[in-house]
Structures are given as C-alpha cells and as structure tokens.
Amino acid sequence: MSKIPQITLLFWIMKICATTLGETAGDLLSMTLNVGYGASSLILIGIFLATLIIQLVSKSYHPILYWTVILSTSTAGTTISDYMDRTLGLGYAKGSLILVTILVAIFMFWKYRFGTLSVTNINTLPLEILYWTAILFSNTLGTALGDFLADSSGLGFAGGALLIASLLGLILAANYFTEISKVALFWMAFVLTRPFGATLGDVLTKTHEKGGLGYGTIGSSIVLLSILVACILFTTLQQRGITATKIADNE
C-alpha cells in the first residue's frame, strides 16, 4: 500500500502552502526569536527525524502525519540552507551548487537502485527513506535558490516569485501538451515549489521598504498554518470516506 497521497491540484496547493510556511516558521525561530541558524537547524532536524520515524513505521497513508513530515522538512531545510549560506559563509550560489550536486546524486542512486523515480507506489522502507531524503534536500535547495533569486539576482522577492511561478506554469503546460516524462516533470515541479514558497514567504514577511508586504513571520505563519490545517482536515475526511467505501465494498 502506497503511503503517499495522490498527485492532484490540492496536493500542489498544500505543498506550496507547507513550503511557504516552512520559510516563515524557520525564519520565526532563527531570526524573530533569535535562536540562531545553527541551533534552529539542530532543533528542526530533530523534529524532522522524530516525525519521519513515526511516518516510516506507519503502515498506511495518514494525511496529518504525511504533511507534518513535509512541513518539518521544509522548516529544517530553511535553517540548514541559511546555516550553509550565511553562518558558514558559502553564499547562495555556492550553497545551491552543493545542494544540486547532492540531490542529483540521490536521484541517480534512486534510479539505479529501483529503476524509476516514480512516487506513485512508495511502499517499501528503503524506497521511502530515499523519498524523504530527496524531499529534505530539495526543500533545502529550494530555500537557497529562493534566497539567491531574491537577494543576489536583482529580481527582488516579488520578481523571484513571479519567475518561479512562470516556470511552474511552463511545467504544467508541458504536462498536458508534451510527451516529456511525467516523473521528470513531477520532480521539477517539486523542487521549484520550494523556492516559490521561499520567495513567497519573503514577500509576505519582509517590510515594505525591502519589497515585501510587511505581515511579519508571526502573522504570515499563523495564516499559512490555518490554510494548511484546513486542507489537511479536508483530505483526512476524504481519506476516511475512501476507506469506508472500500470496507463496504469488501463486505
């Protein structure tokens, strides 16, 4: 039994919401609460590992658990990227290059080991570990790319978000009108939704003087969390309905 949700429009809405919340919540912990990038990374990686262990021992798909792990990879990815780029002084470009190399290596091993990068049937422990490892590094990479677009490219927060949104639109069009591999398009979109969330998070939290809307990390995190919780509750009720239907059909 696959422990991954179906890839629908709601999935992508929740993914963008979770990754944007990861950006604002990570910044809330590391900067607003002044915990620091290193300490924040340790705390959030610990939360990620705790939620991941519960997910790995689970026998079926649980929306609340799945999206909690997604959120924990997003928040951990934010602080890991900030620690690499700022505390270690690697910079956004060099940090992004390192993370791209790691992510490509993960995909190459995944392809070699299992023959496909498809996520439609994640049902074994080694495959699920690879899946979550790829997600953690894709979210970390997305943060670095988002910061690079916003701070170093000259596009600004809104310009970076618009560029990523345009690329996601092209991927959506390619999905419907080209013969490009659906698996390849999925991972392209999955990686790009993270920098979109990162730049969107900056648009929401940064002051007007810095090109943002000035909602702050606390206000933005509360709004995003409310939206994500509402979507999770909806998918949980939907999943229970599907399960009940299957049980009734078997009786």
C-alpha positions, 0 to 999 in steps of 0.5 A: 500500500502506497503511503503517499497521497495522490498527485492532484491540484490540492496536493500542489496547493498544500505543498506550496502552502507547507513550503511557504510556511516552512520559510516563515516558521524557520525564519520565526525561530532563527531570526524573530526569536533569535535562536540562531541558524545553527541551533534552529537547524539542530532543533528542526532536524530533530523534529524532522527525524522524530516525525519521519520515524513515526511516518516510516513505521506507519503502515498506511497513508495518514494525511496529518502525519504525511504533511507534518513530515513535509512541513518539518522538512521544509522548516529544517531545510530553511535553517540548514540552507541559511546555516550553509549560506550565511553562518558558514559563509558559502553564499547562495550560489555556492550553497545551491551548487552543493545542494544540486550536486547532492540531490542529483546524486540521490536521484541517480542512486534512486534510479539505479537502485529501483529503476524509476523515480516514480512516487506513485507506489512508495511502499517499501522502507528503503524506497521511502527513506530515499523519498524523504531524503530527496524531499529534505534536500530539495526543500533545502535547495529550494530555500537557497535558490529562493534566497539567491533569486531574491537577494543576489539576482536583482529580481527582488522577492516579488520578481523571484516569485513571479519567475518561479511561478512562470516556470511552474506554469511552463511545467504544467503546460508541458504536462498536458501538451508534451510527451516529456516524462511525467516523473521528470516533470513531477520532480521539477515541479517539486523542487521549484515549489520550494523556492516559490514558497521561499520567495513567497514567504519573503514577500509576505514577511519582509517590510515594505521598504525591502519589497515585501508586504510587511505581515511579519513571520508571526502573522504570515505563519499563523495564516499559512498554518490555518490554510494548511490545517484546513486542507489537511482536515479536508483530505483526512475526511476524504481519506476516511470516506475512501476507506469506508467505501472500500470496507463496504465494498469488501463486505 
